[in-house]
């Protein structure tokens, strides 16, 4: 696995410009809802509008906040095995293993003991 931090933000373009300007990251996606920031051709972090799409665990209007602003996102070559392992430990699942049609990969969402949202996903486009 490798970490792919995703932070929930109020305004993706403003946040993206800040990270590009201040840290020298490059846009790898662009858009008003979601951004992939890269450095040296490698993904460094992701930005997601806190009230966009169908991601209630990011926060948004219903909670009036962007949660704690942190989602820990990990990519793995075997998301099925990772899901089975998580289930075997009885973790609190927020979303069971499913296909994210926007990213065309499989993913599942869970909560760690401190309340952080943790996502484990296959590589972008791994569903075909």
N, C-alpha and C positions, 0 to 999 in steps of 0.2 A: 504494500500500500504506500501511497504517497499523499501528503496533505495537500488540499486545495482549499484554503480558507475562503469563505464566503461571508461578507458582511452585509447586513441589511442597512440600506441607506434611504433617505427621504428623496434625494434627487440624483439619479445615476449619472447623468451627463456632468453635473457640477462636481461630483465626487471623482469621476473618471478624469476630468481635466486636472483636478488637484493632484491625484496620484501620478498622472503623466508629467505634470509640471514640476512638482516637488521632488518626486522620486525617479523620474525618467522612465516610467513604465510606458509601454505601447499598448494601444487598443488592439484587442484580438477579436472583438465582436462588435461593439458599439450598439447604441440603442438607448431608449428611455426607460426600459424595464430591467435590462440585464447587460452586464459587461464582463469580459474576460480580459484581465490585465496581464501583460507579458513583459518579460525582461530577458534579453538574450535569446529570444525565441521560445522561452519556457514560460508556462503559466505560473504566475506568482500569486494571484488572488482573483476572486470574483466579487462583483458588486451586484446586488439585487434590490430593486425597489421594494420596500418593506410591505407595501400593500398590493403588489402586482400578482397576476395570475392566480392560481389556486394553491397558494402556499400559506395557509393560516398560521403556521408555526413561526413565520417571520414577524408577525405583528400586523400593524396596519390600523385601519379605521376602527375595527371592533375592539382593539385593545388600547387605542390612542397612543401607542408607542411602537417602536421597532424592536420590541423585546429588549434583550440586553445588547442587541447589535451584533452578536456573534453567532455564527453557525459553523460548526467544524465539519468540513467536507473532505472526504477521503475517496480517492479513486483506487480501484482494485481490478486485477485481471480476472478474478473469480468472485463476482458479486453473489452468486448462488451459495457458495461455500461460506462466505462472510455472513450472509443472512442466516444460514443454518446454525452457525456458531453463535451468533447473537441470540437467536431464539433459544438455543440450548442453555443459555445463561439467564433466561427469564427477564431480559431487559424490557423496559417500557417502550413499546413500539408506538410511534406516532403515525407512520404510514408503512404498511407492509410492502414487501417486494413488488414493484410495479414498473411498467414502462413509462418513462417520462417522454411524451411525444415531442416536446420541444427540443430535447437534447438527443432523442432517439437512442436512449440507453436505459438500462434497468437501475433502479435505486430503491433504498429504503431509508426511513427516517426514524430515529429513536432519541431518547433523552438519557443523558448520563446522570450519575448520582447527584451532581450539583445543579441539575436543571438545564444544562446546555443541550441544545439540539445538535445531534450528530447525524450526518448523512453519509452513507456508503453507496458508491455508484460505480458502474462500469465506465469504461472510456466513452467519451462523446462519440456517438454514432455506432456503438458496438452492436446494436440490435439489427442493423442492416440497412 
